[in-house]
Amino acid sequence: AMPTMIMAASFADRFGLDVRAAALTAAWSSVVFMLTLPLWIWFLH
């Protein structure tokens, strides 16, 4: 997940967008993934 987080912030910086928001969005998506992973495993099993 780190390359995606770094690329999101890098693209935001390059195009003059909010770097902090891009980094937080990528970080929170990783957290939500970890919290919902057991539900997906249960659902698909």
N, CA and C atoms as a LAMMPS dump frame, in Angstrom:
ITEM: TIMESTEP
0
ITEM: NUMBER OF ATOMS
135
ITEM: BOX BOUNDS ff ff ff
-5.0000000000000000e+02 5.0000000000000000e+02
-5.0000000000000000e+02 5.0000000000000000e+02
-5.0000000000000000e+02 5.0000000000000000e+02
ITEM: ATOMS id mol type element x y z
1 1 1 N 0.822 -1.198 0
2 1 2 C 0 0 0
3 1 3 C 0.863 1.257 0
4 2 1 N 2.09 1.172 0.388
5 2 2 C 2.916 2.385 0.445
6 2 3 C 3.135 3.04 -0.908
7 3 1 N 3.412 2.31 -1.979
8 3 2 C 3.598 3.006 -3.25
9 3 3 C 2.365 3.811 -3.666
10 4 1 N 1.175 3.287 -3.425
11 4 2 C -0.04 4.023 -3.768
12 4 3 C -0.154 5.293 -2.948
13 5 1 N 0.152 5.212 -1.665
14 5 2 C 0.074 6.391 -0.805
15 5 3 C 1.068 7.459 -1.253
16 6 1 N 2.256 7.033 -1.593
17 6 2 C 3.277 7.982 -2.034
18 6 3 C 2.891 8.598 -3.374
19 7 1 N 2.38 7.793 -4.289
20 7 2 C 1.992 8.309 -5.603
21 7 3 C 0.823 9.282 -5.498
22 8 1 N -0.134 9.017 -4.627
23 8 2 C -1.278 9.922 -4.468
24 8 3 C -0.81 11.291 -4.002
25 9 1 N 0.062 11.324 -3.017
26 9 2 C 0.583 12.602 -2.523
27 9 3 C 1.455 13.273 -3.574
28 10 1 N 2.228 12.489 -4.291
29 10 2 C 3.102 13.031 -5.328
30 10 3 C 2.301 13.664 -6.463
31 11 1 N 1.249 12.983 -6.925
32 11 2 C 0.401 13.547 -7.986
33 11 3 C -0.326 14.8 -7.502
34 12 1 N -0.805 14.773 -6.27
35 12 2 C -1.488 15.948 -5.723
36 12 3 C -0.539 17.139 -5.692
37 13 1 N 0.697 16.901 -5.28
38 13 2 C 1.689 17.981 -5.239
39 13 3 C 1.996 18.489 -6.642
40 14 1 N 2.168 17.582 -7.572
41 14 2 C 2.51 17.967 -8.949
42 14 3 C 1.426 18.823 -9.608
43 15 1 N 0.162 18.496 -9.336
44 15 2 C -0.94 19.209 -9.976
45 15 3 C -1.543 20.303 -9.096
46 16 1 N -0.851 20.63 -8.007
47 16 2 C -1.281 21.741 -7.16
48 16 3 C -2.529 21.471 -6.34
49 17 1 N -2.751 20.216 -5.994
50 17 2 C -3.924 19.85 -5.202
51 17 3 C -3.538 19.714 -3.733
52 18 1 N -4.491 19.392 -2.902
53 18 2 C -4.27 19.28 -1.463
54 18 3 C -3.534 17.973 -1.147
55 19 1 N -2.252 18.082 -0.856
56 19 2 C -1.413 16.903 -0.595
57 19 3 C -1.87 16.192 0.673
58 20 1 N -2.193 16.962 1.697
59 20 2 C -2.614 16.365 2.969
60 20 3 C -3.893 15.545 2.778
61 21 1 N -4.845 16.074 2.04
62 21 2 C -6.101 15.352 1.8
63 21 3 C -5.85 14.074 1.006
64 22 1 N -4.974 14.129 0.028
65 22 2 C -4.661 12.934 -0.764
66 22 3 C -4.011 11.865 0.107
67 23 1 N -3.086 12.267 0.959
68 23 2 C -2.405 11.311 1.834
69 23 3 C -3.37 10.725 2.86
70 24 1 N -4.224 11.567 3.428
71 24 2 C -5.193 11.071 4.408
72 24 3 C -6.2 10.116 3.779
73 25 1 N -6.622 10.411 2.575
74 25 2 C -7.561 9.528 1.886
75 25 3 C -6.941 8.157 1.652
76 26 1 N -5.705 8.129 1.204
77 26 2 C -5.02 6.854 0.974
78 26 3 C -4.81 6.109 2.289
79 27 1 N -4.443 6.821 3.339
80 27 2 C -4.211 6.183 4.637
81 27 3 C -5.507 5.611 5.211
82 28 1 N -6.578 6.394 5.168
83 28 2 C -7.853 5.917 5.7
84 28 3 C -8.399 4.747 4.9
85 29 1 N -8.164 4.726 3.606
86 29 2 C -8.647 3.589 2.815
87 29 3 C -7.936 2.305 3.239
88 30 1 N -6.669 2.421 3.617
89 30 2 C -5.939 1.247 4.111
90 30 3 C -6.5 0.783 5.451
91 31 1 N -6.821 1.723 6.319
92 31 2 C -7.389 1.383 7.628
93 31 3 C -8.751 0.704 7.455
94 32 1 N -9.592 1.269 6.612
95 32 2 C -10.919 0.692 6.381
96 32 3 C -10.797 -0.699 5.765
97 33 1 N -9.837 -0.879 4.868
98 33 2 C -9.603 -2.202 4.283
99 33 3 C -9.285 -3.22 5.376
100 34 1 N -8.394 -2.863 6.292
101 34 2 C -8.009 -3.799 7.347
102 34 3 C -9.193 -4.123 8.264
103 35 1 N -10.065 -3.148 8.489
104 35 2 C -11.222 -3.383 9.353
105 35 3 C -12.29 -4.236 8.673
106 36 1 N -12.421 -4.114 7.371
107 36 2 C -13.467 -4.859 6.666
108 36 3 C -12.981 -6.172 6.056
109 37 1 N -11.698 -6.42 6.082
110 37 2 C -11.158 -7.656 5.507
111 37 3 C -11.795 -8.914 6.096
112 38 1 N -11.941 -9.025 7.418
113 38 2 C -12.597 -10.228 7.948
114 38 3 C -14.027 -10.409 7.43
115 39 1 N -14.741 -9.311 7.235
116 39 2 C -16.1 -9.408 6.697
117 39 3 C -16.093 -9.933 5.273
118 40 1 N -15.158 -9.47 4.467
119 40 2 C -15.058 -9.952 3.082
120 40 3 C -14.676 -11.43 3.037
121 41 1 N -13.763 -11.823 3.892
122 41 2 C -13.365 -13.239 3.933
123 41 3 C -14.566 -14.099 4.314
124 42 1 N -15.315 -13.673 5.339
125 42 2 C -16.503 -14.411 5.753
126 42 3 C -17.533 -14.46 4.627
127 43 1 N -17.772 -13.331 3.98
128 43 2 C -18.778 -13.245 2.928
129 43 3 C -18.418 -14.125 1.731
130 44 1 N -17.165 -14.154 1.348
131 44 2 C -16.744 -14.908 0.172
132 44 3 C -16.479 -16.383 0.466
133 45 1 N -16.359 -16.704 1.733
134 45 2 C -16.1 -18.094 2.091
135 45 3 C -17.403 -18.813 2.12
